[in-house]
């Protein structure tokens, strides 16, 4: 029997019994200097599904989900020189199921100091790892929801506090770090801990009262509402705590008042004909703030000092002459707080005819008045940012224009739009979007200064009004300040978000004489700022108005063109640099419009993206190109690669994945023949659903390429994070590549980097044999450009696929 089929007894560490090794939770192992198992404990089969005999003599790297990480771990173990090293790794069982393990290992060395192998243990921590992941995910959701709650909330596991919201920290006056070391019982008065533990043991889920204790030792009444929940497979308690201090005080007050107060819900005072108060009910003290002892027997005027005195004089004259008065009066309570009272006074007929008295019924209408003011405020101010709204902004702009007309001055209107706000709002949620708008409004206020008016126009659009100006220097300075302030990240819930601003400026009287004209022209200038690359400002020009009208006309034609034969596809071959044969084609969209003629793609595609029709157009491109490619595959080009560029707007469409599946199913084209080209602009949004969508496409067998690499942000992290197969070098790098050394070096670097990452490289815009020769020399994979063919209709592609390009 060979050594690989029997466990050598000499390899088993002395003193360990086989039965014990079989029952241990940890798999013990020994690896030789070449990284192969030479001994494994019998319980390996229970953990990994492999018997020791199957593992002995095989490389340890086969157990890793990512075998390349084994070399890195082995290096750490060797460098520890015999000290224990711990690492967490994703490993794969014999049945293909992934598990997470904790590896504990020590290197051992021979007599000459040479590395002889590794001894260690492996523990299955999949359950712990999944619990940790669940905790991390739930913590983020809990933090966003619980931090807006006014009640104190905490989560505890078997009594140990594992998380809490801000209100919990505030209520008990402990810092978060200290609370995470405490037990739930530590914030309960020792006299009530037994009751609280009993409630937890009973899984009691109704509110109950105990006494809480703060860090400073102060005790207060509180109500606990605790429910059982799960975090992963961990049973936890989610507890909500309400401070009852104020409510207890209110209950005591009501209890005391109910013993003596009359049933009237309003304050009642009886005043004699000499204007001296003879009686007040208990409600009077509650409403006015004046204790009964300070009111009875004193002149009524003492309750209405200051500005309220004139109203009191009117009240008293009406009572004396007419016998009745009612109205509202603003008074200052004894505690100094302002209050609105509705007072109804009437003459009282005294039984027996003795003396004249007057009855005053007093209601506190402060809340109603406040609500009226709030409604008025809401009508004129934005509810989220508290900035003037569109109505008030246009009114302010109109008044500034009138003033400027009289003084022969200028008024500037800045139209500010947040870049990529929709992507942030859609991907992170409205809570992040709302917080971003609030922070943006604060930055706008600071940039506008005391002399400017900032208003929220709607959505992520703001207006800045600058009046009484001599020239355009001030608005330019303010606009530059806004751009600079918005270039810095916004810190929201422990995230740094980038939301730059695009700004359009229109000046009265140069760019318009009415608020509506200035608004329209500032909006046009803002759009021009976005077209110029965003994160900048533009002054309005008459040419912009012409361009805006042209864009509107083009948008109308685009919408009418969808579903017609105005759109068609052209194809350009992709040529293997080494063999000279065409290995694929790229589908290129063309538009022939009866009114506009042949419109270049760089003119109509951005417009189609902006107005949303690119989704319908993109679906047509997918269906048509897949049908054409299937014919070429059936003609003998089984490995043909069909490249289709996909816009960011298509990815945002919920039905995109279904459109791809439908196009492949309808045409019969294999997913392996399809390659979708992704622009860097899509990746810049940092949206989690993009990652999921790209993974879904690769799981279908579709290849992905990153288009126009090097022209945008070009973060190398994209190539690691996302599952790309191909990298396309933009045609701009081919222009002057052989004449400009820096451009030549960039191309060579990109090719070498992509090759090292296992990516294919396509060079666009190849037009000369010299360029092709250099691409061949640096091992570029595929070339595309006019050197081989211009974009041609589908009918001209078959002969191009048969050619050899040399």
DOKE-840587 format. One record per residue (C-alpha): residue in three letters; x, y, z. Coordinates in pm, whole numbers, padded with zeros to 5 digits, always signed. Example, Ala and Ser with C-alpha at 12.3 -4.5 7.8 and 13.67 -1.06 7.14 Angstrom:
<sites>
Ala+01230-00450+00780/Ser+01367-00106+00714/
</sites>
This chain:
<sites>
Unk+00000+00000+00000/Unk+00135+00343-00097/Unk+00205+00616+00153/Unk-00087+00830+00019/Unk-00348+00562+00104/Unk-00267+00497+00470/Unk-00228+00734+00765/Unk+00124+00674+00900/Unk+00104+00624+01276/Unk+00442+00795+01311/Unk+00281+01116+01188/Unk+00026+01126+01472/Unk+00151+01354+01753/Unk+00235+01151+02057/Unk-00013+01152+02343/Unk-00327+01215+02136/Unk-00576+00938+02119/Unk-00749+00873+01788/Unk-01094+00868+01949/Unk-01028+01206+02108/Unk-00911+01352+01777/Unk-01227+01229+01612/Unk-01450+01412+01864/Unk-01263+01742+01879/Unk-01438+02044+01711/Unk-01103+02154+01561/Unk-00940+01976+01269/Unk-00571+01927+01346/Unk-00330+01904+01055/Unk+00033+01897+00951/Unk+00161+02035+00619/Unk+00506+01979+00467/Unk+00731+02249+00323/Unk+00566+02209-00019/Unk+00222+02291+00121/Unk+00081+01936+00105/Unk-00103+01759+00387/Unk+00102+01488+00556/Unk-00139+01429+00844/Unk-00499+01528+00920/Unk-00705+01442+01227/Unk-00993+01197+01172/Unk-01264+01461+01230/Unk-01169+01631+00898/Unk-01445+01438+00726/Unk-01710+01582+00961/Unk-01598+01937+00887/Unk-01488+01926+00522/Unk-01641+01606+00386/Unk-01296+01472+00291/Unk-01153+01169+00469/Unk-00794+01204+00592/Unk-00687+00957+00322/Unk-00831+01188+00051/Unk-00639+01488+00185/Unk-00296+01337+00261/Unk-00050+01416-00014/Unk-00272+01686-00168/Unk-00202+02065-00167/Unk-00364+02256+00118/Unk-00452+02530-00132/Unk-00727+02308-00275/Unk-00933+02372+00039/Unk-00937+02750-00008/Unk-01223+02923-00192/Unk-00956+03165-00315/Unk-00641+02947-00346/Unk-00420+03251-00410/Unk-00475+03363-00051/Unk-00309+03048+00085/Unk+00038+03170-00017/Unk-00018+03499+00167/Unk-00129+03313+00481/Unk+00162+03069+00460/Unk+00404+03362+00438/Unk+00260+03514+00754/Unk+00297+03181+00936/Unk+00662+03140+00824/Unk+00749+03497+00923/Unk+00608+03435+01272/Unk+00903+03193+01329/Unk+00711+02940+01534/Unk+00465+03175+01702/Unk+00097+03097+01661/Unk-00081+03282+01379/Unk-00458+03318+01345/Unk-00638+03388+01020/Unk-00999+03373+00900/Unk-01054+03221+00557/Unk-01338+03110+00334/Unk-01284+02740+00255/Unk-01479+02495+00046/Unk-01613+02152+00152/Unk-01599+01850-00070/Unk-01964+01909-00170/Unk-01877+02261-00286/Unk-02040+02441+00007/Unk-01838+02737+00134/Unk-01764+02764+00506/Unk-01577+03024+00708/Unk-01292+02897+00924/Unk-01048+03021+01184/Unk-00699+02886+01117/Unk-00446+02858+01398/Unk-00099+02757+01280/Unk+00270+02750+01373/Unk+00562+02698+01140/Unk+00833+02448+01233/Unk+01189+02437+01104/Unk+01457+02171+01063/Unk+01791+02156+01245/Unk+01952+02390+00989/Unk+01676+02648+01038/Unk+01505+02571+00708/Unk+01128+02582+00681/Unk+00996+02229+00732/Unk+00621+02276+00734/Unk+00321+02391+00934/Unk+00123+02240+01218/Unk-00210+02381+01313/Unk-00581+02357+01371/Unk-00889+02462+01174/Unk-01221+02555+01334/Unk-01553+02600+01152/Unk-01676+02953+01244/Unk-01943+02981+00974/Unk-02219+03036+01229/Unk-02016+03300+01414/Unk-01923+03471+01087/Unk-02284+03476+00965/Unk-02399+03614+01300/Unk-02135+03884+01281/Unk-02243+03972+00927/Unk-02608+03981+01032/Unk-02520+04204+01323/Unk-02328+04442+01097/Unk-02620+04465+00850/Unk-02884+04504+01117/Unk-02674+04758+01306/Unk-02679+04995+01008/Unk-03057+04965+00968/Unk-03110+04997+01342/Unk-02887+05305+01363/Unk-03071+05491+01085/Unk-03415+05412+01224/Unk-03350+05436+01596/Unk-03148+05758+01594/Unk-03453+05954+01478/Unk-03664+05813+01762/Unk-03728+06027+02069/Unk-03758+05729+02300/Unk-03447+05553+02433/Unk-03391+05219+02260/Unk-03134+04948+02328/Unk-03068+04589+02226/Unk-02932+04343+02480/Unk-02829+03981+02454/Unk-02877+03780+02774/Unk-02870+04111+02958/Unk-02553+04244+02789/Unk-02607+04575+02606/Unk-02496+04536+02243/Unk-02641+04850+02084/Unk-02842+05163+02159/Unk-02965+05484+01999/Unk-02868+05843+02075/Unk-03173+05897+02293/Unk-03058+05609+02518/Unk-02716+05771+02565/Unk-02882+06105+02644/Unk-03135+05962+02888/Unk-02880+05783+03105/Unk-02592+06030+03044/Unk-02343+05757+02956/Unk-02116+05770+02650/Unk-02176+05498+02392/Unk-01840+05322+02452/Unk-01915+05286+02823/Unk-02269+05159+02761/Unk-02134+04882+02537/Unk-01947+04744+02842/Unk-02254+04748+03067/Unk-02551+04524+03143/Unk-02911+04629+03101/Unk-02955+04603+03478/Unk-02689+04873+03533/Unk-02937+05149+03434/Unk-03215+05020+03662/Unk-03248+05113+04028/Unk-03121+04816+04234/Unk-03461+04801+04407/Unk-03626+04716+04074/Unk-03364+04489+03912/Unk-03541+04177+04037/Unk-03867+04287+03875/Unk-03692+04365+03544/Unk-03510+04029+03535/Unk-03835+03852+03613/Unk-04006+04027+03322/Unk-03726+03924+03086/Unk-03736+03565+03212/Unk-04113+03557+03149/Unk-04064+03707+02800/Unk-04307+03975+02919/Unk-04394+04208+02632/Unk-04630+04465+02786/Unk-04517+04804+02925/Unk-04424+04814+03295/Unk-04273+05077+03522/Unk-03945+05072+03714/Unk-03704+05331+03843/Unk-03408+05421+03624/Unk-03071+05542+03741/Unk-02842+05780+03552/Unk-02464+05790+03557/Unk-02474+06069+03816/Unk-02686+05851+04046/Unk-03012+06040+03998/Unk-03321+05821+04000/Unk-03627+05880+03783/Unk-03944+05690+03688/Unk-03947+05519+03352/Unk-04161+05285+03146/Unk-04004+04978+02982/Unk-04145+04810+02673/Unk-03933+04511+02578/Unk-03986+04255+02307/Unk-03804+03944+02198/Unk-03634+03956+01857/Unk-03370+03779+01653/Unk-03037+03897+01515/Unk-02938+03614+01287/Unk-02980+03310+01509/Unk-02917+03509+01827/Unk-03214+03568+02056/Unk-03210+03929+02176/Unk-03438+04177+02353/Unk-03523+04511+02194/Unk-03616+04750+02471/Unk-03781+05092+02445/Unk-03764+05321+02749/Unk-03975+05629+02809/Unk-03888+05885+03076/Unk-04198+05928+03292/Unk-04066+06222+03494/Unk-04273+06484+03319/Unk-04579+06266+03281/Unk-04566+06178+03653/Unk-04549+06544+03739/Unk-04841+06614+03509/Unk-05043+06331+03666/Unk-04976+06464+04015/Unk-05081+06812+03907/Unk-05401+06684+03751/Unk-05473+06475+04059/Unk-05435+06779+04286/Unk-05638+07006+04061/Unk-05919+06752+04023/Unk-05981+06766+04398/Unk-06070+07135+04397/Unk-06123+07263+04043/Unk-06459+07318+03894/Unk-06554+07118+03588/Unk-06518+07410+03349/Unk-06236+07350+03100/Unk-06165+07723+03079/Unk-06040+07975+03329/Unk-06317+08165+03502/Unk-06281+08495+03687/Unk-06546+08705+03860/Unk-06471+09077+03869/Unk-06658+09336+04070/Unk-06775+09670+03940/Unk-06458+09824+04082/Unk-06247+09603+03850/Unk-06115+09403+04143/Unk-06098+09023+04103/Unk-06324+08849+04351/Unk-06289+08485+04244/Unk-06094+08259+04008/Unk-06125+07887+03959/Unk-05832+07654+03961/Unk-05819+07646+03581/Unk-05747+08018+03587/Unk-05417+07963+03763/Unk-05328+07687+03520/Unk-05402+07904+03216/Unk-05271+08242+03323/Unk-04988+08125+03546/Unk-05099+08348+03832/Unk-05167+08165+04159/Unk-05508+08226+04313/Unk-05357+08410+04609/Unk-05195+08665+04380/Unk-05515+08731+04185/Unk-05812+08737+04422/Unk-05857+09078+04581/Unk-05623+09245+04331/Unk-05709+09475+04037/Unk-05776+09300+03708/Unk-05517+09524+03544/Unk-05244+09328+03721/Unk-05310+09036+03485/Unk-05268+09248+03173/Unk-04956+09466+03204/Unk-04759+09631+02926/Unk-04898+09627+02574/Unk-05200+09423+02679/Unk-05324+09719+02888/Unk-05486+09892+02589/Unk-05686+09577+02509/Unk-05796+09558+02872/Unk-05915+09920+02863/Unk-06126+09842+02556/Unk-06264+09532+02728/Unk-06364+09726+03039/Unk-06529+10012+02848/Unk-06737+09762+02647/Unk-06842+09578+02963/Unk-06953+09901+03131/Unk-07142+10033+02828/Unk-07258+09724+02641/Unk-07232+09454+02904/Unk-07030+09221+02680/Unk-06690+09192+02508/Unk-06497+08920+02330/Unk-06166+08915+02155/Unk-05807+08792+02163/Unk-05524+08944+02358/Unk-05154+08869+02374/Unk-05030+08868+02732/Unk-04715+08790+02923/Unk-04763+08517+03181/Unk-04610+08550+03523/Unk-04325+08318+03418/Unk-04246+08549+03127/Unk-04378+08323+02852/Unk-04593+08479+02583/Unk-04951+08362+02557/Unk-05257+08426+02343/Unk-05588+08434+02532/Unk-05938+08437+02395/Unk-06150+08629+02646/Unk-06529+08647+02663/Unk-06667+08897+02918/Unk-07028+08946+03015/Unk-07225+09124+03279/Unk-07362+08902+03556/Unk-07693+08975+03717/Unk-07632+08937+04089/Unk-07913+08764+04283/Unk-08092+09011+04505/Unk-07970+09302+04295/Unk-07671+09368+04512/Unk-07379+09509+04316/Unk-07264+09451+03959/Unk-07027+09172+03864/Unk-06866+09063+03542/Unk-06777+08709+03433/Unk-06462+08653+03231/Unk-06408+08323+03051/Unk-06047+08283+02940/Unk-05910+08024+02697/Unk-05548+07971+02608/Unk-05540+07980+02225/Unk-05160+07996+02194/Unk-05146+07659+02023/Unk-05402+07760+01763/Unk-05222+08087+01697/Unk-04896+07899+01668/Unk-05057+07659+01423/Unk-05185+07950+01218/Unk-04837+08097+01213/Unk-04691+07759+01119/Unk-04943+07721+00836/Unk-04851+08067+00714/Unk-04484+07976+00745/Unk-04539+07651+00557/Unk-04708+07843+00279/Unk-04396+08056+00235/Unk-04109+07833+00350/Unk-03980+07489+00258/Unk-04067+07230+00521/Unk-03735+07044+00502/Unk-03471+07317+00476/Unk-03675+07610+00620/Unk-03565+07815+00320/Unk-03807+08043+00136/Unk-04002+07835-00113/Unk-04066+07898-00481/Unk-04358+08137-00417/Unk-04168+08355-00174/Unk-03851+08342-00386/Unk-04027+08474-00695/Unk-04195+08745-00486/Unk-03855+08846-00343/Unk-03701+08842-00692/Unk-03982+09064-00820/Unk-03928+09315-00539/Unk-03551+09317-00599/Unk-03610+09385-00970/Unk-03845+09675-00886/Unk-03588+09821-00648/Unk-03306+09777-00899/Unk-03514+09946-01169/Unk-03558+10253-00947/Unk-03192+10270-00848/Unk-03052+10163-01187/Unk-02874+09867-01028/Unk-02849+09497-01112/Unk-02998+09176-00971/Unk-02838+08833-01006/Unk-03029+08504-01002/Unk-02828+08185-00947/Unk-02999+07857-01033/Unk-02823+07580-00836/Unk-02874+07210-00906/Unk-02708+06925-00713/Unk-02519+06682-00935/Unk-02595+06307-00894/Unk-02858+06376-00625/Unk-03103+06128-00776/Unk-02842+05850-00765/Unk-02776+05920-00396/Unk-03146+05939-00315/Unk-03227+05618-00505/Unk-02934+05412-00376/Unk-02907+05525-00012/Unk-03265+05627+00060/Unk-03466+05941+00122/Unk-03319+05986+00472/Unk-02976+06046+00320/Unk-03125+06259+00043/Unk-03313+06480+00289/Unk-03007+06523+00511/Unk-02801+06612+00205/Unk-03052+06883+00108/Unk-03041+07031+00459/Unk-02660+07039+00461/Unk-02657+07183+00109/Unk-02893+07463+00212/Unk-02660+07552+00500/Unk-02363+07576+00265/Unk-02563+07790+00026/Unk-02658+08029+00307/Unk-02294+08071+00403/Unk-02185+08121+00043/Unk-02462+08379-00025/Unk-02381+08579+00288/Unk-02609+08826+00463/Unk-02692+09012+00144/Unk-02825+08714-00050/Unk-03153+08525-00036/Unk-03138+08146-00068/Unk-03457+07957-00159/Unk-03546+07600-00239/Unk-03703+07594-00583/Unk-03800+07227-00568/Unk-03638+06884-00545/Unk-03260+06935-00549/Unk-03284+07280-00710/Unk-03210+07603-00524/Unk-03218+07973-00606/Unk-02980+08241-00482/Unk-03097+08603-00526/Unk-02843+08883-00503/Unk-02983+09236-00525/Unk-02859+09595-00536/Unk-02550+09510-00744/Unk-02324+09735-00947/Unk-02178+09464-01173/Unk-02135+09088-01213/Unk-01832+09053-00985/Unk-02033+08966-00673/Unk-02247+08690-00831/Unk-01935+08540-00990/Unk-01762+08537-00651/Unk-02066+08382-00484/Unk-02101+08117-00758/Unk-01732+08028-00729/Unk-01773+08003-00353/Unk-02067+07765-00391/Unk-01871+07540-00629/Unk-01577+07538-00389/Unk-01792+07459-00083/Unk-01980+07181-00263/Unk-01659+07016-00383/Unk-01598+06906-00023/Unk-01769+06584+00094/Unk-02090+06592+00297/Unk-02067+06383+00616/Unk-02399+06200+00658/Unk-02444+05912+00903/Unk-02076+05824+00901/Unk-02062+05840+00521/Unk-01877+06094+00310/Unk-02092+06179+00008/Unk-01984+06386-00291/Unk-02261+06605-00435/Unk-02119+06886-00645/Unk-02327+07173-00781/Unk-02395+07305-01130/Unk-02494+07673-01138/Unk-02653+07897-01398/Unk-02647+08276-01361/Unk-02879+08534-01516/Unk-02845+08909-01454/Unk-03115+09177-01455/Unk-03150+09376-01681/Unk-02894+09214-01917/Unk-03063+08872-01936/Unk-03426+08959-01868/Unk-03663+09211-01709/Unk-03909+08978-01536/Unk-03866+08705-01273/Unk-03993+08443-01518/Unk-03743+08540-01787/Unk-03450+08547-01545/Unk-03556+08210-01404/Unk-03579+08052-01748/Unk-03242+08189-01858/Unk-03069+08091-01533/Unk-03209+07739-01578/Unk-03072+07727-01934/Unk-02729+07841-01809/Unk-02737+07575-01537/Unk-02807+07308-01798/Unk-02511+07437-01997/Unk-02294+07400-01685/Unk-02399+07037-01659/Unk-02320+06976-02027/Unk-01976+07131-01972/Unk-01892+06869-01712/Unk-02084+06974-01398/Unk-01929+07113-01079/Unk-01907+07460-01232/Unk-02105+07776-01310/Unk-02205+07944-01635/Unk-02344+08288-01716/Unk-02640+08298-01951/Unk-02579+08394-02315/Unk-02821+08435-02604/Unk-02657+08141-02774/Unk-02762+07918-02484/Unk-03123+08007-02554/Unk-03083+07896-02913/Unk-02918+07574-02797/Unk-03197+07514-02546/Unk-03457+07549-02819/Unk-03254+07312-03036/Unk-03241+07059-02752/Unk-03618+07081-02708/Unk-03665+07026-03078/Unk-03426+06730-03076/Unk-03600+06581-02773/Unk-03933+06600-02951/Unk-03789+06434-03263/Unk-03626+06163-03049/Unk-03954+06076-02883/Unk-04129+06059-03219/Unk-03846+05846-03363/Unk-03878+05567-03105/Unk-04038+05265-03266/Unk-03975+05387-03622/Unk-03710+05294-03878/Unk-03518+05619-03818/Unk-03275+05431-03593/Unk-03045+05169-03741/Unk-02726+04989-03648/Unk-02381+04992-03801/Unk-02107+04749-03702/Unk-01729+04782-03680/Unk-01502+04474-03667/Unk-01286+04387-03367/Unk-00959+04242-03494/Unk-00727+04007-03307/Unk-00389+04181-03317/Unk-00182+03862-03349/Unk-00386+03665-03601/Unk-00529+03957-03795/Unk-00875+03798-03796/Unk-01198+03961-03689/Unk-01312+03809-03359/Unk-01615+04026-03307/Unk-01807+04341-03388/Unk-01925+04646-03197/Unk-02282+04763-03254/Unk-02303+05138-03317/Unk-02631+05332-03313/Unk-02714+05573-03597/Unk-03008+05815-03641/Unk-03141+05952-03969/Unk-03416+06205-03904/Unk-03631+06360-04182/Unk-03606+06704-04020/Unk-03256+06700-03870/Unk-03080+06473-04116/Unk-02807+06234-04000/Unk-02753+06329-03637/Unk-02411+06233-03488/Unk-02429+05996-03190/Unk-02241+06237-02964/Unk-02528+06486-03015/Unk-02837+06271-02977/Unk-02729+06000-02731/Unk-02667+06241-02436/Unk-03004+06402-02510/Unk-03173+06060-02524/Unk-03007+05978-02192/Unk-03131+06298-02032/Unk-03493+06268-02142/Unk-03513+05893-02077/Unk-03588+05759-02426/Unk-03250+05585-02426/Unk-03419+05295-02240/Unk-03654+05218-02532/Unk-03377+05282-02787/Unk-03136+05059-02596/Unk-03389+04777-02593/Unk-03420+04804-02973/Unk-03039+04795-03006/Unk-03019+04478-02792/Unk-03290+04297-02989/Unk-03158+04397-03333/Unk-02790+04334-03262/Unk-02858+03992-03106/Unk-03060+03886-03412/Unk-02783+03999-03648/Unk-02512+03829-03442/Unk-02704+03501-03432/Unk-02701+03490-03815/Unk-02322+03536-03819/Unk-02276+03269-03551/Unk-02489+03028-03755/Unk-02275+03111-04060/Unk-01971+02958-03891/Unk-01840+03224-03653/Unk-01925+03039-03333/Unk-01693+03246-03112/Unk-01805+03583-03244/Unk-01807+03859-02981/Unk-02094+04110-03003/Unk-02014+04430-02812/Unk-02299+04663-02715/Unk-02257+04985-02519/Unk-02509+05022-02233/Unk-02593+05366-02091/Unk-02620+05439-01716/Unk-02987+05524-01762/Unk-03056+05172-01892/Unk-02901+05026-01578/Unk-03132+05240-01363/Unk-03434+05091-01539/Unk-03588+04811-01331/Unk-03656+04601-01640/Unk-03303+04606-01784/Unk-03208+04252-01683/Unk-03534+04123-01825/Unk-03469+04308-02153/Unk-03130+04135-02187/Unk-03279+03792-02119/Unk-03563+03855-02364/Unk-03328+03970-02642/Unk-03108+03660-02599/Unk-03409+03427-02585/Unk-03578+03581-02889/Unk-03262+03567-03102/Unk-03124+03238-02972/Unk-02783+03401-02923/Unk-02570+03243-02652/Unk-02486+03474-02357/Unk-02121+03380-02413/Unk-02129+03571-02745/Unk-02254+03892-02583/Unk-02031+04155-02423/Unk-02186+04464-02263/Unk-01973+04778-02245/Unk-02007+04980-01922/Unk-01899+05343-01895/Unk-01712+05472-01591/Unk-01990+05722-01516/Unk-02212+05436-01399/Unk-01949+05312-01152/Unk-01893+05658-01003/Unk-02240+05651-00842/Unk-02120+05389-00589/Unk-02467+05231-00597/Unk-02490+04886-00442/Unk-02753+04769-00694/Unk-02503+04823-00979/Unk-02273+04565-00823/Unk-02563+04320-00790/Unk-02671+04379-01150/Unk-02321+04327-01290/Unk-02287+04003-01094/Unk-02622+03885-01228/Unk-02506+03949-01587/Unk-02181+03756-01537/Unk-02375+03472-01374/Unk-02575+03452-01699/Unk-02246+03404-01887/Unk-02238+03753-02038/Unk-01898+03924-02061/Unk-01843+04278-01939/Unk-01602+04545-02053/Unk-01524+04888-01911/Unk-01548+05138-02195/Unk-01334+05448-02261/Unk-01091+05357-01984/Unk-00862+05644-01889/Unk-01093+05931-01986/Unk-01272+05962-01652/Unk-01197+05888-01291/Unk-01042+05551-01382/Unk-01024+05413-01031/Unk-00821+05093-01035/Unk-01057+04964-00766/Unk-01320+04920-01041/Unk-01108+04650-01202/Unk-01083+04462-00873/Unk-01434+04519-00741/Unk-01639+04457-01053/Unk-01630+04140-01268/Unk-01491+04287-01591/Unk-01349+04068-01868/Unk-01225+04340-02104/Unk-01078+04689-02084/Unk-01122+04929-02377/Unk-00861+05202-02430/Unk-01027+05518-02555/Unk-00950+05632-02910/Unk-00815+05961-02777/Unk-00504+05774-02660/Unk-00432+05656-03015/Unk-00408+06011-03147/Unk-00043+06106-03132/Unk+00046+05789-02940/Unk+00369+05734-03134/Unk+00468+06101-03126/Unk+00391+06181-02761/Unk+00600+05980-02518/Unk+00370+06028-02219/Unk+00070+05899-02415/Unk+00271+05605-02541/Unk+00375+05516-02186/Unk+00013+05541-02065/Unk-00105+05295-02331/Unk+00177+05053-02252/Unk+00101+05079-01880/Unk-00269+05015-01928/Unk-00202+04709-02145/Unk+00051+04566-01898/Unk-00179+04631-01601/Unk-00481+04472-01770/Unk-00276+04172-01874/Unk-00159+04127-01516/Unk-00521+04132-01398/Unk-00624+03875-01657/Unk-00825+04123-01868/Unk-00840+04143-02245/Unk-00753+04482-02394/Unk-00926+04647-02691/Unk-00763+04957-02842/Unk-01014+05185-03017/Unk-00941+05433-03293/Unk-00655+05245-03464/Unk-00596+05411-03800/Unk-00235+05341-03907/Unk-00018+05033-03953/Unk+00240+05194-03725/Unk-00012+05210-03443/Unk-00105+04846-03504/Unk+00261+04743-03503/Unk+00318+04911-03168/Unk+00004+04751-03022/Unk+00132+04413-03144/Unk+00469+04475-02978/Unk+00317+04553-02638/Unk+00083+04248-02653/Unk-00246+04435-02692/Unk-00517+04176-02764/Unk-00769+04341-02997/Unk-00776+04652-03216/Unk-01066+04847-03364/Unk-01066+05141-03602/Unk-01069+05279-03954/Unk-00749+05086-04039/Unk-00968+04778-04069/Unk-01309+04917-04157/Unk-01546+05205-04100/Unk-01878+05119-03934/Unk-02089+04939-04197/Unk-02444+04801-04222/Unk-02509+04444-04109/Unk-02522+04320-04469/Unk-02154+04412-04521/Unk-02022+04236-04211/Unk-01998+03868-04334/Unk-01711+03928-04581/Unk-01525+04136-04319/Unk-01540+03841-04080/Unk-01362+03624-04341/Unk-01074+03867-04405/Unk-00728+03853-04255/Unk-00606+04205-04171/Unk-00230+04249-04209/
</sites>
